């Protein structure tokens, strides 16, 4: 057998030259990525990063806060530097050897960075910053290498993201010192050594897998029970306890007793016998099964606020005179209640009155910047609204730090749950006629809000499928409308749908057509059955980064035989209706137009939608009996 000759000096020199170029290029690439990262910070003068030196020399770092391995950046530790601005995750993706990042003890704010793009990370430390808002439930999906995650001492809200349960290698998790709500998921990772949930707003039983943990890691969550905290007495709590929590943890019982005493002394028969018809309000749920509350037929205009004096003395202020059932604060206090879930703005509860109907009590915590007089005037304004497709607020309780809004329970939950919840023989997908019915109802109600609330740039402001409730006949009811003037501005810009629009991302402002954009996204969601992921995080990018569902639809319709791919496969009743479905799809895209000037206006939208027909399907839509009303209200955070 012939034997190959060893490489000569010239060959070896060429190999060395190629490797040298590759290594130099790699170092330059790391330096450029870190330089771009620095540019995304403010107050970064303490970083001596510049392109004149390489960040790494073998395992030695030449730059502050950088850890190196074999000439590449594998760690970034920028702690206690007073850094602000944003963490440019896209530049971090250009560091292939990066395995750990720490930005602890700085002043970064806004939503959580898109760290899910860094799937190879083993450690993430974001503690002691000012990050806020809900964390998308899929935020940690695909991060199978993650072992340590520190998110403590920020201002995160909503539910604990369920994607954390899929981190099989997770060893340490800190979520303490935030505002997380809802129940603690069942963490079953065998290697999990340390986890801290203290000082949040969590509630319900501690999962069995965590039941032996020291109770100090659950401290500061008043509604948690089980495990080392003691047995959970009952699944239900009283609505009085809910009101008590808002009145204040210290002296809550005494405060409620005082209110009831005053109420009994007044013994106002007019107040106690006031006739109130069926109206309601809804509460957000930032997830597919988010909380919702209300079902309401057409109602007449009320003289909201004419019993304000008596109501204020009782603590509960009614803003409508057409509520279908009589109830007062005592009835609400006596009612049994169940936690429905929590969303961006607060927790929601279902209170079953002794007289029969179920009410929804929503606890808002992000309205403390609005003055009492201004808040009450806005409530009276909402009390005068009346439309068959509007979920109306029945009454409210005011406290500077937190507010309660009371509405009626919606039998079929939210549109989001019906579109994205688990499907079965008993829970089939919504039919085409029913989806068209919902679209038409939403369009009419939005047009009504534009007419009745002309002073509001965005009359709704938070339009999405989880804020479209469905009553017993699957008639749509809009909820969480007209909240922009009440929600604290810094929270509104982070959490509300209107502030995720292309125009806000590009120009920092909303317009009279912003709600139309939200409606367009809703139409596409209804037709495709796909959840618009742009609602899970704040708008970014030059074009808003928020029309991803619209962009996907546009890309699909360019191909051949695209209808089978774009429309929801679970949508029945589509025979002979494809032409009408395509018309609605075109309307949705017209509403999603990023250029505001080219976007459809409300008159065009309503006229075009009214012309659509539910050909090929029964107008009855869907007949389903639900034994468990609460399932469609389960919170997602």
C-alpha positions as CSV (number, residue, x, y, z in Angstrom):
1,X,0.0,0.0,0.0
2,X,1.3,3.4,-1.0
3,X,2.1,5.6,2.0
4,X,1.2,9.3,1.8
5,X,4.0,11.7,2.4
6,X,3.8,14.0,5.5
7,X,2.8,17.6,4.7
8,X,5.7,19.8,3.8
9,X,6.7,23.1,5.4
10,X,4.8,25.1,2.8
11,X,1.6,23.2,3.5
12,X,1.9,23.6,7.2
13,X,2.5,27.3,6.7
14,X,-0.7,27.6,4.7
15,X,-2.7,25.8,7.4
16,X,-1.3,28.1,10.1
17,X,-2.1,31.1,8.0
18,X,-5.7,30.0,7.5
19,X,-6.2,29.2,11.2
20,X,-4.6,32.6,12.1
21,X,-7.0,34.4,9.8
22,X,-10.0,32.4,11.3
23,X,-9.0,33.1,14.9
24,X,-8.4,36.8,14.2
25,X,-11.7,37.0,12.4
26,X,-13.4,35.3,15.4
27,X,-11.8,37.8,17.9
28,X,-12.8,40.7,15.7
29,X,-16.4,39.4,15.5
30,X,-16.6,39.1,19.3
31,X,-15.2,42.7,19.7
32,X,-17.7,44.1,17.2
33,X,-20.6,42.3,18.9
34,X,-19.6,43.6,22.4
35,X,-19.1,47.1,21.0
36,X,-22.7,47.1,19.6
37,X,-23.9,45.8,23.0
38,X,-22.2,48.7,24.7
39,X,-23.8,51.1,22.3
40,X,-27.3,49.9,23.5
41,X,-26.4,51.0,27.1
42,X,-26.5,54.4,28.7
43,X,-24.1,55.3,31.5
44,X,-21.6,52.9,30.1
45,X,-18.5,55.1,30.5
46,X,-16.9,52.7,32.9
47,X,-16.6,50.1,30.2
48,X,-13.1,50.4,28.5
49,X,-14.2,48.4,25.5
50,X,-12.8,49.5,22.2
51,X,-11.9,47.8,18.9
52,X,-8.2,48.5,19.2
53,X,-7.7,45.5,21.5
54,X,-9.1,42.0,21.4
55,X,-11.5,41.2,24.3
56,X,-9.8,37.8,24.8
57,X,-6.2,36.5,24.7
58,X,-6.5,32.8,25.3
59,X,-8.3,32.4,28.6
60,X,-7.4,35.9,29.7
61,X,-9.8,38.8,29.4
62,X,-8.6,42.3,28.2
63,X,-12.0,43.9,28.7
64,X,-13.9,44.7,31.9
65,X,-16.7,42.2,32.7
66,X,-15.7,39.7,30.1
67,X,-14.8,36.1,30.7
68,X,-12.8,34.2,28.1
69,X,-12.1,30.6,27.1
70,X,-9.8,29.6,24.3
71,X,-9.8,33.0,22.9
72,X,-13.6,33.5,22.8
73,X,-16.1,35.3,25.0
74,X,-18.0,32.8,27.1
75,X,-19.2,35.1,29.9
76,X,-20.4,38.7,30.5
77,X,-20.6,40.1,34.0
78,X,-21.6,43.7,34.1
79,X,-22.9,44.2,37.7
80,X,-23.5,47.3,39.8
81,X,-22.5,49.7,37.1
82,X,-25.6,51.9,37.0
83,X,-26.3,50.7,33.4
84,X,-29.5,51.7,31.7
85,X,-31.0,51.4,28.3
86,X,-31.6,48.0,26.6
87,X,-29.8,44.7,26.5
88,X,-29.3,44.1,22.8
89,X,-29.9,40.4,22.7
90,X,-29.4,40.2,18.9
91,X,-25.8,41.2,19.3
92,X,-25.3,38.6,22.0
93,X,-26.4,35.9,19.4
94,X,-23.2,36.8,17.5
95,X,-21.1,35.4,20.4
96,X,-21.3,31.6,19.7
97,X,-19.3,30.6,22.8
98,X,-21.4,32.7,25.2
99,X,-22.7,30.6,28.1
100,X,-23.4,33.0,31.0
101,X,-24.6,36.6,31.4
102,X,-25.1,38.8,34.4
103,X,-26.5,42.3,34.5
104,X,-27.4,42.3,38.2
105,X,-27.8,45.5,40.2
106,X,-28.3,48.0,37.4
107,X,-31.3,50.1,36.2
108,X,-32.5,48.3,33.1
109,X,-36.3,48.6,32.7
110,X,-39.1,47.5,30.4
111,X,-40.1,44.0,29.5
112,X,-37.8,41.0,29.9
113,X,-35.1,40.9,27.1
114,X,-35.6,38.3,24.4
115,X,-33.2,35.8,26.1
116,X,-34.9,32.9,24.5
117,X,-32.8,33.7,21.5
118,X,-29.7,32.6,23.5
119,X,-30.5,28.9,23.7
120,X,-27.0,27.8,24.7
121,X,-26.9,29.9,27.9
122,X,-26.3,28.0,31.1
123,X,-26.7,31.0,33.6
124,X,-28.7,34.2,33.5
125,X,-28.6,36.8,36.2
126,X,-31.0,39.8,35.9
127,X,-31.7,40.4,39.6
128,X,-32.1,43.9,41.1
129,X,-33.1,45.8,38.0
130,X,-36.4,47.5,37.0
131,X,-37.7,45.0,34.5
132,X,-41.5,44.8,34.5
133,X,-44.5,43.4,32.8
134,X,-45.7,39.8,32.1
135,X,-43.1,37.3,31.0
136,X,-44.4,35.4,27.9
137,X,-45.3,31.8,28.8
138,X,-43.0,30.4,26.1
139,X,-40.1,32.8,26.9
140,X,-37.7,30.0,28.0
141,X,-38.7,27.4,25.4
142,X,-35.7,25.9,23.8
143,X,-33.2,26.8,26.6
144,X,-32.5,23.3,27.6
145,X,-29.0,24.1,28.8
146,X,-30.1,26.6,31.4
147,X,-29.0,25.8,34.9
148,X,-29.3,29.0,36.9
149,X,-31.9,31.8,36.4
150,X,-32.1,34.8,38.7
151,X,-35.0,37.2,38.0
152,X,-35.5,38.3,41.6
153,X,-36.1,41.9,42.8
154,X,-37.6,43.3,39.6
155,X,-41.3,44.3,38.9
156,X,-42.4,41.3,36.8
157,X,-46.2,40.6,36.8
158,X,-48.6,38.0,35.6
159,X,-48.2,34.2,36.0
160,X,-45.0,32.3,36.3
161,X,-44.1,31.3,32.7
162,X,-44.8,27.6,32.2
163,X,-41.8,27.2,29.9
164,X,-39.7,27.1,33.1
165,X,-41.1,23.6,33.6
166,X,-39.3,22.4,30.5
167,X,-35.8,23.4,31.7
168,X,-34.7,19.9,32.6
169,X,-31.2,20.9,33.8
170,X,-32.4,23.8,36.0
171,X,-30.6,23.8,39.4
172,X,-31.4,27.3,40.8
173,X,-34.3,29.6,40.3
174,X,-35.0,33.0,42.0
175,X,-38.4,34.7,41.3
176,X,-38.7,36.5,44.7
177,X,-39.3,40.2,45.1
178,X,-41.6,40.6,42.0
179,X,-45.4,40.8,41.5
180,X,-46.1,37.4,40.1
181,X,-49.6,36.2,40.5
182,X,-51.6,33.0,40.1
183,X,-50.6,29.5,41.3
184,X,-47.1,28.1,41.5
185,X,-46.6,25.6,38.7
186,X,-45.5,22.0,39.5
187,X,-41.7,22.1,39.2
188,X,-40.6,18.5,38.9
189,X,-36.9,18.8,37.9
190,X,-35.0,16.2,39.9
191,X,-31.9,18.3,40.0
192,X,-33.5,21.5,41.3
193,X,-31.6,22.5,44.4
194,X,-32.8,26.0,45.2
195,X,-36.0,28.0,44.3
196,X,-37.4,31.1,45.9
197,X,-41.0,32.5,45.4
198,X,-41.1,34.9,48.4
199,X,-42.6,38.4,48.3
200,X,-44.9,38.0,45.3
201,X,-48.7,37.8,44.9
202,X,-49.0,34.1,44.5
203,X,-52.0,32.1,45.7
204,X,-53.4,28.6,46.0
205,X,-51.8,25.4,47.2
206,X,-48.1,24.7,47.0
207,X,-47.4,21.9,44.5
208,X,-46.6,18.5,46.0
209,X,-43.1,18.5,44.5
210,X,-42.3,21.7,46.5
211,X,-44.3,20.9,49.7
212,X,-41.2,20.2,51.8
213,X,-39.4,23.4,51.1
214,X,-38.7,25.9,53.9
215,X,-41.6,28.2,54.3
216,X,-39.3,31.3,54.1
217,X,-39.1,30.7,50.4
218,X,-42.9,31.2,50.2
219,X,-43.1,34.2,52.6
220,X,-44.9,37.3,51.6
221,X,-47.6,35.6,49.5
222,X,-50.7,36.0,51.6
223,X,-52.9,33.6,49.6
224,X,-50.5,30.6,49.5
225,X,-51.2,27.5,51.5
226,X,-50.2,23.9,51.8
227,X,-46.8,22.3,52.4
228,X,-44.9,23.9,55.2
229,X,-47.3,26.8,55.3
230,X,-50.1,24.7,56.7
231,X,-53.1,22.9,55.2
232,X,-55.4,24.6,52.7
233,X,-58.8,24.8,54.4
234,X,-61.0,25.4,51.4
235,X,-60.7,26.0,47.7
236,X,-63.1,28.9,47.9
237,X,-62.6,32.2,49.6
238,X,-65.2,34.7,50.5
239,X,-65.7,37.8,48.4
240,X,-65.4,39.7,51.7
241,X,-61.9,38.6,51.9
242,X,-61.2,39.9,48.5
243,X,-62.5,43.3,49.4
244,X,-60.6,43.1,52.7
245,X,-57.4,42.5,50.8
246,X,-57.9,45.7,48.9
247,X,-58.9,47.7,51.9
248,X,-55.7,46.6,53.5
249,X,-54.1,43.7,55.3
250,X,-54.0,45.6,58.6
251,X,-57.3,46.1,60.2
252,X,-59.2,44.7,57.2
253,X,-61.8,43.0,59.2
254,X,-62.5,46.1,61.3
255,X,-62.7,48.2,58.2
256,X,-65.3,45.9,56.6
257,X,-67.3,45.7,59.8
258,X,-67.4,49.5,60.0
259,X,-68.6,49.7,56.4
260,X,-71.3,47.2,57.1
261,X,-72.3,49.0,60.4
262,X,-72.7,52.3,58.6
263,X,-74.6,50.6,55.8
264,X,-77.1,49.0,58.2
265,X,-77.6,52.3,60.1
266,X,-78.4,54.1,56.9
267,X,-80.9,51.3,56.0
268,X,-81.8,53.2,52.8
269,X,-84.7,51.2,51.2
270,X,-84.2,53.0,47.9
271,X,-80.6,51.9,47.7
272,X,-81.4,48.3,48.9
273,X,-84.2,47.9,46.4
274,X,-82.6,49.5,43.4
275,X,-83.5,47.5,40.3
276,X,-80.4,46.5,38.3
277,X,-80.4,44.8,34.9
278,X,-77.8,42.5,33.4
279,X,-74.6,44.4,32.6
280,X,-71.0,43.6,33.1
281,X,-67.3,44.3,32.8
282,X,-64.4,42.2,31.8
283,X,-60.9,41.8,33.0
284,X,-57.8,41.0,31.0
285,X,-56.0,37.7,30.9
286,X,-52.8,37.9,29.0
287,X,-52.9,34.3,28.0
288,X,-55.0,32.0,26.0
289,X,-57.2,30.9,28.9
290,X,-57.1,34.3,30.4
291,X,-59.8,35.6,32.7
292,X,-62.9,37.1,31.4
293,X,-66.1,38.2,32.9
294,X,-69.4,39.1,31.5
295,X,-72.3,38.6,29.4
296,X,-74.7,41.2,28.4
297,X,-77.6,41.8,26.2
298,X,-78.7,45.1,24.9
299,X,-79.2,47.7,27.6
300,X,-80.5,51.2,27.9
301,X,-78.6,54.3,28.8
302,X,-78.3,54.8,32.5
303,X,-78.1,57.9,34.7
304,X,-74.9,56.6,36.2
305,X,-74.0,58.0,39.5
306,X,-77.4,59.2,40.8
307,X,-76.9,57.0,43.9
308,X,-73.3,57.9,44.5
309,X,-73.9,59.4,47.9
310,X,-75.5,56.2,49.4
311,X,-73.1,53.9,47.5
312,X,-70.0,55.7,48.7
313,X,-71.1,55.3,52.2
314,X,-71.4,51.6,51.6
315,X,-68.0,51.5,49.8
316,X,-69.4,50.0,46.6
317,X,-70.4,52.5,43.9
318,X,-72.9,51.6,41.2
319,X,-72.7,53.3,37.9
320,X,-75.7,51.7,36.2
321,X,-79.5,51.7,37.0
322,X,-80.3,48.8,34.8
323,X,-78.6,45.9,36.5
324,X,-80.9,42.8,36.3
325,X,-80.4,41.7,39.9
326,X,-80.4,43.5,43.3
327,X,-77.2,43.2,45.3
328,X,-75.3,45.4,47.6
329,X,-72.0,45.3,49.5
330,X,-73.4,42.9,52.1
331,X,-74.4,40.4,49.3
332,X,-70.9,40.7,47.8
333,X,-69.3,40.1,51.2
334,X,-71.5,37.0,51.8
335,X,-70.8,35.5,48.4
336,X,-68.4,32.6,48.0
337,X,-65.6,33.4,45.5
338,X,-63.1,31.5,43.5
339,X,-59.9,32.8,42.0
340,X,-60.2,33.0,38.2
341,X,-56.7,34.0,37.5
342,X,-54.5,37.1,37.0
343,X,-53.4,39.2,34.1
344,X,-51.4,42.3,33.4
345,X,-53.6,44.6,35.4
346,X,-54.5,42.4,38.4
347,X,-56.3,39.4,39.8
348,X,-59.9,38.3,39.0
349,X,-62.4,36.5,41.1
350,X,-65.8,34.9,40.5
351,X,-68.3,35.7,43.2
352,X,-71.5,33.6,43.3
353,X,-74.2,35.7,45.0
354,X,-76.8,34.0,47.2
355,X,-79.5,35.5,44.9
356,X,-78.1,33.4,42.1
357,X,-76.1,35.3,39.5
358,X,-72.3,35.1,39.3
359,X,-70.3,38.3,39.3
360,X,-66.7,39.0,38.5
361,X,-64.6,41.1,40.7
362,X,-61.4,42.4,39.1
363,X,-58.7,43.9,41.2
364,X,-56.7,46.7,39.4
365,X,-53.4,47.7,40.8
366,X,-51.9,49.9,38.1
367,X,-54.3,52.9,38.5
368,X,-52.8,54.6,41.5
369,X,-51.7,57.8,39.5
370,X,-55.2,58.9,38.7
371,X,-57.0,61.3,41.0
372,X,-60.2,60.1,42.8
373,X,-62.4,62.7,41.1
374,X,-61.0,61.9,37.7
375,X,-61.4,58.2,38.2
376,X,-65.1,58.6,39.4
377,X,-65.9,60.9,36.5
378,X,-64.5,58.3,34.0
379,X,-66.5,55.5,35.7
380,X,-69.7,57.6,35.3
381,X,-68.8,58.1,31.7
382,X,-68.4,54.4,31.1
383,X,-71.7,53.8,33.0
384,X,-73.6,55.8,30.3
385,X,-72.3,53.5,27.5
386,X,-74.8,50.9,26.2
387,X,-74.3,48.5,23.3
388,X,-75.4,44.8,22.7
389,X,-71.7,43.9,22.3
390,X,-70.3,45.8,25.2
391,X,-69.4,44.2,28.5
392,X,-70.3,46.9,31.0
393,X,-69.0,47.8,34.5
394,X,-71.8,47.4,37.1
395,X,-70.0,48.9,40.1
396,X,-66.7,49.7,41.5
397,X,-64.8,50.2,44.8
398,X,-62.2,53.0,45.0
399,X,-59.0,53.0,46.9
400,X,-55.9,55.0,45.9
401,X,-53.6,52.0,45.7
402,X,-56.1,49.6,44.1
403,X,-59.5,49.5,42.6
404,X,-62.3,46.8,42.3
405,X,-64.5,46.7,39.2
406,X,-67.6,44.5,39.3
407,X,-69.2,42.9,36.3
408,X,-71.2,39.8,35.3
409,X,-69.7,36.5,34.5
410,X,-69.5,35.4,30.8
411,X,-70.7,31.9,30.4
412,X,-68.5,30.9,27.5
413,X,-65.3,32.7,28.6
414,X,-63.1,34.5,26.1
415,X,-62.6,34.3,22.3
416,X,-58.9,33.5,23.0
417,X,-59.9,30.3,25.0
418,X,-62.3,29.2,22.3
419,X,-59.7,29.7,19.6
420,X,-56.6,28.3,21.4
421,X,-57.9,26.2,24.2
422,X,-57.8,22.4,24.1
423,X,-60.1,20.9,21.4
424,X,-62.1,17.8,21.9
425,X,-65.4,16.2,20.7
426,X,-67.2,18.3,23.2
427,X,-65.1,21.4,22.4
428,X,-64.9,21.6,18.6
429,X,-63.5,24.6,16.8
430,X,-65.7,27.6,16.2
431,X,-67.5,27.4,12.8
432,X,-67.2,30.0,10.1
433,X,-70.7,31.5,10.6
434,X,-69.9,31.9,14.3
435,X,-66.6,33.5,13.7
436,X,-68.2,35.9,11.2
437,X,-70.8,36.7,13.8
438,X,-68.1,37.5,16.3
439,X,-66.2,39.7,13.9
440,X,-69.4,41.6,13.0
441,X,-70.3,42.2,16.6
442,X,-66.8,43.4,17.5
443,X,-66.8,45.8,14.5
444,X,-70.2,47.3,15.4
445,X,-69.1,47.8,19.0
446,X,-65.8,49.4,18.2
447,X,-67.6,51.8,15.8
448,X,-69.9,52.6,18.7
449,X,-67.0,53.3,21.0
450,X,-65.4,55.6,18.4
451,X,-68.7,57.6,18.2
452,X,-69.4,57.8,22.0
453,X,-65.8,58.4,23.1
454,X,-64.5,61.0,20.5
455,X,-62.0,62.5,22.9
456,X,-60.1,59.3,23.3
457,X,-57.5,58.6,20.6
458,X,-57.8,54.9,21.2
459,X,-61.4,54.3,22.5
460,X,-60.6,50.7,23.3
461,X,-56.8,50.6,23.6
462,X,-56.5,46.9,24.7
463,X,-58.3,45.0,22.0
464,X,-57.3,41.3,21.7
465,X,-59.0,37.9,21.7
466,X,-58.8,37.5,25.5
467,X,-60.7,40.8,25.9
468,X,-63.6,39.6,23.7
469,X,-66.0,37.7,25.9
470,X,-68.7,35.3,24.7
471,X,-72.1,35.0,26.3
472,X,-74.4,32.0,26.3
473,X,-75.2,32.5,22.6
474,X,-71.6,33.2,21.7
475,X,-72.4,36.9,21.1
476,X,-69.2,38.9,21.5
477,X,-68.8,41.3,24.4
478,X,-65.9,43.8,24.4
479,X,-64.1,44.2,27.7
480,X,-61.3,46.3,29.1
481,X,-62.1,49.2,26.9
482,X,-61.4,52.9,27.5
483,X,-58.8,52.1,30.2
484,X,-55.9,54.2,28.7
485,X,-56.8,57.3,30.8
486,X,-56.8,55.3,34.0
487,X,-53.8,53.0,33.7
488,X,-50.5,54.4,34.8
489,X,-48.7,55.7,31.7
490,X,-45.5,53.8,32.3
491,X,-47.4,50.5,32.6
492,X,-49.8,51.3,29.8
493,X,-46.9,51.7,27.3
494,X,-45.6,48.3,28.4
495,X,-48.7,46.3,28.6
496,X,-51.5,47.6,26.5
497,X,-52.0,46.5,22.9
498,X,-52.3,50.0,21.4
499,X,-48.7,50.7,22.4
500,X,-47.5,47.7,20.4
501,X,-48.8,49.1,17.1
502,X,-46.5,50.0,14.2
503,X,-47.1,53.7,14.6
504,X,-46.1,53.7,18.3
505,X,-43.0,51.6,17.6
506,X,-41.9,54.0,14.8
507,X,-43.1,57.4,16.0
508,X,-43.9,57.0,19.7
509,X,-47.6,57.9,19.3
510,X,-51.0,56.3,18.8
511,X,-53.6,57.4,16.3
512,X,-57.3,57.2,15.6
513,X,-56.5,54.2,13.5
514,X,-54.6,52.3,16.2
515,X,-57.6,50.3,17.3
516,X,-58.2,49.4,13.7
517,X,-54.8,47.8,13.5
518,X,-55.6,45.8,16.7
519,X,-58.9,44.8,15.1
520,X,-57.1,43.6,11.9
521,X,-54.8,41.4,14.0
522,X,-57.9,40.0,15.7
523,X,-59.5,39.2,12.3
524,X,-56.4,37.3,11.2
525,X,-56.3,35.4,14.5
526,X,-59.9,34.4,14.1
527,X,-59.4,33.2,10.5
528,X,-56.0,31.5,11.0
529,X,-56.4,30.2,14.5
530,X,-52.9,31.4,15.2
531,X,-52.0,33.3,18.3
532,X,-50.5,36.7,17.6
533,X,-47.2,36.5,19.4
534,X,-46.6,40.2,19.0
535,X,-48.9,40.8,22.0
536,X,-46.6,39.0,24.3
537,X,-43.9,41.7,24.3
538,X,-43.5,45.4,23.7
539,X,-43.1,46.8,20.2
540,X,-39.5,46.8,18.8
541,X,-37.9,47.6,15.6
542,X,-38.3,50.1,12.9
543,X,-41.5,48.6,11.6
544,X,-42.9,47.8,14.9
545,X,-42.1,44.1,14.8
546,X,-45.7,43.7,15.6
547,X,-47.3,42.6,12.4
548,X,-45.8,39.2,12.5
549,X,-49.2,37.4,12.0
550,X,-50.0,39.8,9.1
551,X,-46.5,39.2,7.6
552,X,-47.0,35.5,7.8
553,X,-50.4,35.7,6.1
554,X,-48.9,37.9,3.4
555,X,-46.1,35.4,2.8
556,X,-48.4,32.4,2.6
557,X,-50.9,34.0,0.2
558,X,-48.1,34.5,-2.4
559,X,-47.8,30.7,-2.9
560,X,-50.1,28.3,-4.7
561,X,-53.1,26.6,-3.0
562,X,-52.6,28.9,0.0
563,X,-56.1,28.7,1.4
564,X,-55.6,25.3,2.9
565,X,-52.6,26.6,4.8
566,X,-53.8,30.0,6.0
567,X,-57.3,29.2,7.3
568,X,-57.8,27.4,10.6
569,X,-58.1,23.7,9.9
570,X,-60.6,23.4,12.9
571,X,-63.0,25.9,11.3
572,X,-66.1,24.0,10.1
573,X,-69.0,25.3,8.0
574,X,-66.8,26.6,5.3
575,X,-68.4,24.9,2.3
576,X,-69.2,27.5,-0.4
577,X,-67.9,30.2,1.9
578,X,-64.3,30.4,0.7
579,X,-64.9,33.6,-1.3
580,X,-66.4,35.4,1.8
581,X,-63.5,34.1,4.0
582,X,-61.0,35.6,1.5
583,X,-62.8,38.9,1.6
584,X,-62.6,39.0,5.3
585,X,-58.9,38.1,5.2
586,X,-58.3,41.0,2.8
587,X,-60.2,43.3,5.2
588,X,-58.0,42.1,8.1
589,X,-54.8,42.8,6.1
590,X,-56.2,46.2,5.2
591,X,-56.6,47.0,8.9
592,X,-53.1,45.8,9.6
593,X,-51.5,48.1,7.1
594,X,-48.4,49.5,8.8
595,X,-48.8,52.8,6.9
596,X,-51.5,54.6,8.9
597,X,-52.5,56.6,5.8
598,X,-53.1,53.4,3.8
599,X,-55.0,51.7,6.6
600,X,-58.7,51.3,6.3
601,X,-60.9,53.7,8.3
602,X,-63.8,52.5,10.4
603,X,-66.6,53.4,8.0
604,X,-64.9,51.3,5.3
605,X,-64.3,48.4,7.7
606,X,-67.9,48.3,9.0
607,X,-69.4,48.6,5.5
608,X,-67.2,45.9,4.0
609,X,-67.8,43.5,6.9
610,X,-71.6,44.0,6.9
611,X,-71.6,42.9,3.3
612,X,-70.1,39.5,4.2
613,X,-72.4,36.4,4.3
614,X,-72.0,33.2,6.2
615,X,-72.5,31.0,3.2
616,X,-72.0,27.3,3.5
617,X,-72.7,26.9,7.2
618,X,-75.5,27.0,9.7
619,X,-76.0,30.3,11.4
620,X,-76.5,28.4,14.7
621,X,-72.7,28.0,14.8
622,X,-72.0,25.6,17.6
623,X,-73.9,23.9,20.3
624,X,-71.9,22.9,23.3
625,X,-72.8,22.4,26.9
626,X,-70.2,23.4,29.4
627,X,-70.4,21.7,32.8
628,X,-67.5,23.7,34.1
629,X,-67.8,27.4,33.4
630,X,-64.5,28.2,35.0
631,X,-62.3,26.2,32.7
632,X,-62.4,28.9,30.0
633,X,-61.4,31.5,32.6
634,X,-58.2,29.8,33.7
635,X,-55.5,32.5,33.9
636,X,-52.4,32.5,31.9
637,X,-50.7,35.5,33.5
